[in-house]
Amino acid sequence: MEHAETTMETLRIEHARLDSEIKEEESCVWKNLIKIEQLKKEKLRKKDELLRRALQSQ
């Protein structure tokens, strides 16, 4: 169970890091829309994985 919590925490940290990267990229004058889209997709995958694991642990 401890390993699962560690993994969940890692996913939360990665999700927060991606959110920060997205905000940083969106604040640039010359936005890289492709990079923003890729980061958003990766962030959504992390969120989906967090939800899946949370449901499995119930």
Phi, psi and omega in degrees: 000324180298320178298320180296319178294321177298316179296318178298317180295320177299317178297319179297318179296316179296321178298315179294321179297316179297319178300318179296316179297320179297312180299319179297314181293322180290338180277349179289149178295315179258084183293138173264093186296327179293315179297318179300315180297318179296317179296319179296320178294318179294319178298318179295322176298319178296317179297316178300318179295319177300314180295318180300313181293323178296319180291324180291329184280355180279000000 
